[in-house]
Amino acid sequence: MFAQFFGSYLLSRNAVSPEDLTAAITMLADTHIKLGTLAMQMGYMTADEVDEVTFLQTREDKRFGEIALEKNYLFEDQLQDLLKAQIPDYLLLGQTLVDMGCLTNSDLEGLMVGYEQDSKIDDIANTDENNETTTKLIANFFEEAGKEITEYSVMYMNLIFNNLIRFIGEDFTPLSPAAVNDYETHYCVTQHITGPMTCSSSIDMEEDVAVYFASRYAKMDFTEFDEYVKASMEDFLNLHNGLFSVNMSNTYSEELSLDPPMQETEKVLHLSDESFVIPVIYPFGTIYLILTL
């Protein structure tokens, strides 16, 4: 989940535009990490040294590692570390933006340092994306937006981001949560949860976006906004909340009840002070998570 939150970090710092970020995300599957980018991330080389070696590669028929060794920018043991290193997915996103000309290596170097510091996780490159790590990322994501959420809410958000990755695709970027009192809907589905934890969750999107969302979720090629698309949105929300209910029971022995998901008939939702909206950008459009936790 590091790449998704790195994208959000870049947008919050106005380092890239949403359009460039979305374009970069669509290219990730075809991106291969460059040794210079990895050397920069691991602190073995500076951005200026990477730029110099990259330039020399246009003048000499040699590999990046060969030139870096000759220039004493890398030692042999460091080069071997780089060749064996596990590639963090957010690093691929940063490199893609450099390849697109949206960032320089110097820009990326500073942004990576800032992201790792602000994420409050030491050595992201060697950190597994386990529940503890992603929980910390999500808590910091809300803290950066000036909103504190409970342990239950962090669990809920961790699950919904993981379910977006699992059922819709990992090529998304969440924008910062925003508190709103009135929200104008497009096509919106809501489900209420009652019990020891009472909450309301909605998923909203424009009709053409819903067609792509449902196509990914159902693994079918829908071409128009119809009952099948609506049912797919309802099923995703119900599936997510059902899994959350199971997790609450298993982890906290708290039993929750789910109302059936339903279409919002009101064009404008009047939300409480505890509510917030998270836009989630996909290449096919933006979906909106409206949550009262």
C-alpha positions in Angstrom: 0.0 0.0 0.0 3.1 2.3 0.1 2.6 3.3 -3.6 -1.0 4.4 -3.1 -0.1 6.6 -0.1 3.1 7.9 -1.8 0.8 9.1 -4.6 -1.3 10.9 -2.1 1.8 12.4 -0.5 2.9 13.7 -3.9 -0.4 15.4 -4.5 -0.6 16.9 -1.1 2.8 18.5 -1.7 1.7 19.7 -5.2 4.7 17.8 -6.6 2.7 16.4 -9.5 -0.7 16.9 -11.0 -3.6 14.3 -10.6 -3.5 13.8 -14.4 0.3 13.0 -14.4 0.0 10.8 -11.3 -2.9 8.8 -12.9 -0.9 8.4 -16.1 2.1 7.1 -14.1 0.0 4.6 -12.2 -1.3 3.1 -15.4 2.3 2.6 -16.6 3.6 0.8 -13.5 3.1 -2.7 -14.8 5.5 -2.0 -17.6 8.1 -0.2 -15.4 11.4 -1.8 -14.4 13.4 -0.3 -11.6 16.6 1.4 -12.5 19.7 0.8 -10.5 20.3 4.6 -10.0 16.8 5.1 -8.5 17.4 2.2 -6.1 20.9 3.5 -5.2 19.4 6.9 -4.4 16.6 5.4 -2.2 19.2 3.3 -0.2 21.4 6.3 0.3 24.3 4.9 -1.7 24.3 7.7 -4.3 23.1 11.2 -4.5 20.8 12.5 -7.3 23.6 14.4 -8.9 25.8 11.3 -9.0 22.9 9.3 -10.6 22.4 12.0 -13.2 26.2 12.0 -14.0 26.4 8.3 -14.4 23.2 8.3 -16.5 24.7 11.0 -18.8 28.0 9.0 -19.1 26.0 6.0 -20.2 25.1 8.0 -23.4 28.8 8.3 -24.1 30.1 4.9 -23.1 28.8 1.4 -23.8 28.8 0.4 -20.2 26.3 -0.6 -17.6 25.2 1.8 -14.8 26.9 -0.3 -12.2 30.2 -0.4 -14.1 30.5 3.3 -14.4 29.4 3.9 -10.8 32.1 1.6 -9.6 34.7 3.3 -11.8 33.7 6.7 -10.4 33.8 5.3 -6.8 30.1 6.3 -6.3 29.4 2.7 -5.4 31.5 -0.1 -3.8 31.2 -3.7 -5.0 29.3 -4.8 -1.9 26.8 -2.0 -2.3 26.3 -2.9 -6.0 25.5 -6.5 -4.9 23.1 -5.2 -2.3 21.3 -3.3 -5.0 21.1 -6.2 -7.4 19.5 -8.4 -4.7 17.3 -5.7 -3.1 13.5 -6.1 -2.8 11.9 -3.2 -4.8 9.4 -1.1 -2.8 6.4 -0.4 -5.1 6.4 3.3 -4.3 9.9 3.6 -5.8 8.6 2.4 -9.1 6.0 5.1 -9.1 8.6 7.8 -8.4 10.8 6.5 -11.1 8.0 6.4 -13.6 7.3 10.1 -12.9 11.0 10.9 -13.5 10.9 9.0 -16.8 7.8 11.0 -17.8 9.6 14.2 -17.0 7.2 15.2 -14.2 10.0 15.0 -11.6 13.8 15.2 -11.6 16.0 12.8 -9.7 16.7 15.6 -7.3 13.0 16.1 -6.8 12.5 12.4 -6.2 15.4 12.2 -3.8 13.9 14.9 -1.5 10.3 13.6 -1.8 11.4 10.0 -0.8 13.2 11.3 2.3 10.1 13.4 3.2 7.7 10.5 2.6 9.7 8.1 4.7 10.0 10.7 7.5 6.4 11.7 7.4 5.2 8.1 7.3 7.0 7.5 10.6 8.2 4.1 9.4 11.9 3.4 9.5 13.5 1.9 6.4 10.4 1.6 4.2 12.3 -0.4 1.6 12.8 -3.3 4.0 9.5 -3.1 5.7 6.8 -5.7 5.0 3.4 -4.4 4.2 1.8 -6.2 7.1 -1.3 -5.1 9.1 0.8 -3.3 11.7 2.7 -1.3 9.0 -0.4 -0.4 7.0 -2.3 0.5 10.2 0.5 3.0 11.0 0.3 4.4 7.4 -3.4 4.9 7.6 -3.3 6.5 11.1 -0.7 8.9 9.8 -2.7 9.5 6.6 -5.6 10.8 8.8 -3.3 12.6 11.2 -1.8 14.6 8.3 -5.3 15.7 7.4 -5.8 16.9 11.0 -8.3 14.1 11.8 -8.0 11.6 14.6 -9.8 8.3 14.2 -10.3 5.4 16.6 -8.7 2.0 16.5 -11.9 0.5 15.1 -11.9 3.1 12.4 -8.3 2.5 11.4 -9.2 -1.2 11.1 -12.1 -0.3 8.9 -10.0 1.9 6.6 -7.2 -0.6 6.4 -9.7 -3.2 5.2 -11.4 -1.0 2.7 -8.2 0.0 1.0 -7.1 -3.6 0.9 -10.5 -4.6 -0.6 -10.1 -1.9 -3.3 -6.7 -3.4 -4.1 -8.1 -7.0 -4.0 -11.3 -6.5 -5.9 -10.9 -3.4 -8.0 -7.2 -2.9 -8.6 -4.1 -1.4 -7.0 -3.8 1.4 -9.5 -5.4 4.1 -7.3 -4.5 7.0 -5.1 -6.5 8.2 -2.1 -6.8 11.9 -1.6 -6.8 13.4 1.9 -10.0 12.9 3.9 -12.1 16.0 4.1 -14.9 16.9 6.5 -18.0 18.0 4.7 -21.5 18.8 6.0 -23.3 18.6 2.7 -22.3 16.3 -0.1 -23.9 16.3 -3.5 -24.3 12.7 -4.8 -23.9 11.2 -8.2 -24.9 7.5 -7.9 -24.6 6.6 -4.2 -25.0 3.4 -2.3 -25.2 3.4 1.5 -25.1 0.8 4.2 -25.6 1.2 8.0 -23.8 -0.8 10.6 -25.3 -1.1 14.1 -24.1 -2.6 17.4 -21.3 -1.7 19.8 -19.9 0.3 16.9 -22.4 2.3 14.9 -21.4 3.7 11.5 -22.5 4.5 8.0 -20.6 4.0 4.8 -21.4 5.1 1.3 -19.7 4.7 -2.1 -20.5 7.3 -4.7 -19.4 7.8 -8.3 -20.6 9.1 -11.6 -22.5 6.6 -13.8 -19.7 6.2 -16.4 -17.2 5.5 -13.6 -19.6 3.0 -12.0 -19.6 1.0 -15.3 -15.8 0.6 -15.1 -15.9 0.0 -11.4 -18.5 -2.8 -11.7 -16.7 -4.3 -14.7 -13.5 -4.7 -12.6 -15.4 -6.0 -9.6 -17.6 -8.5 -11.5 -14.8 -9.3 -14.0 -17.3 -8.7 -16.8 -17.4 -6.1 -19.6 -20.4 -3.9 -18.8 -21.1 -1.2 -21.4 -23.9 0.8 -19.8 -25.1 1.9 -16.4 -27.8 -0.7 -15.6 -29.1 -2.9 -12.8 -26.1 -5.2 -13.0 -23.8 -2.2 -12.4 -25.9 -1.0 -9.5 -25.9 -4.5 -8.0 -22.1 -4.7 -8.2 -21.7 -1.5 -6.3 -24.1 -2.8 -3.6 -22.3 -6.1 -3.5 -18.9 -4.6 -3.1 -20.1 -2.4 -0.1 -21.9 -5.3 1.5 -18.9 -7.6 1.0 -16.6 -5.1 2.6 -18.8 -4.4 5.6 -19.4 -8.1 6.0 -15.7 -8.8 6.2 -15.3 -5.9 8.6 -18.0 -7.4 10.8 -16.2 -10.8 10.8 -12.9 -9.1 11.8 -14.6 -7.2 14.6 -16.1 -10.4 15.9 -12.8 -12.3 15.7 -10.6 -9.5 17.1 -12.8 -7.8 19.6 -15.7 -10.3 20.2 -18.0 -7.5 19.1 -21.1 -8.5 17.1 -22.3 -6.1 14.5 -25.5 -6.0 12.4 -25.7 -4.9 8.8 -28.6 -3.2 7.2 -29.1 -4.1 3.5 -27.2 -1.7 1.2 -29.5 0.8 -0.5 -29.4 3.5 -3.1 -29.4 7.1 -1.7 -32.5 8.8 -2.9 -31.4 12.3 -1.6 -29.4 14.3 -4.0 -27.6 16.1 -1.2 -26.5 14.2 1.9 -26.5 16.1 5.2 -23.6 14.7 7.1 -22.6 14.9 10.8 -19.4 16.5 12.1 -17.9 13.0 12.4 -18.3 12.3 8.7 -15.6 12.6 6.1 -15.2 12.0 2.3 -12.2 10.4 0.7 -11.9 10.7 -3.1 -10.0 7.7 -4.6 -8.6 8.4 -8.0 -8.5 5.5 -10.5 -7.5 5.7 -14.2 -11.1 5.3 -15.1 -12.3 8.0 -12.8 -12.8 9.0 -9.2 -14.8 7.1 -6.6 -15.9 8.7 -3.3 -15.9 7.0 0.1 -18.3 8.8 2.4 -17.9 7.5 6.0 -19.3 8.2 9.4 -17.1 6.2 11.8 
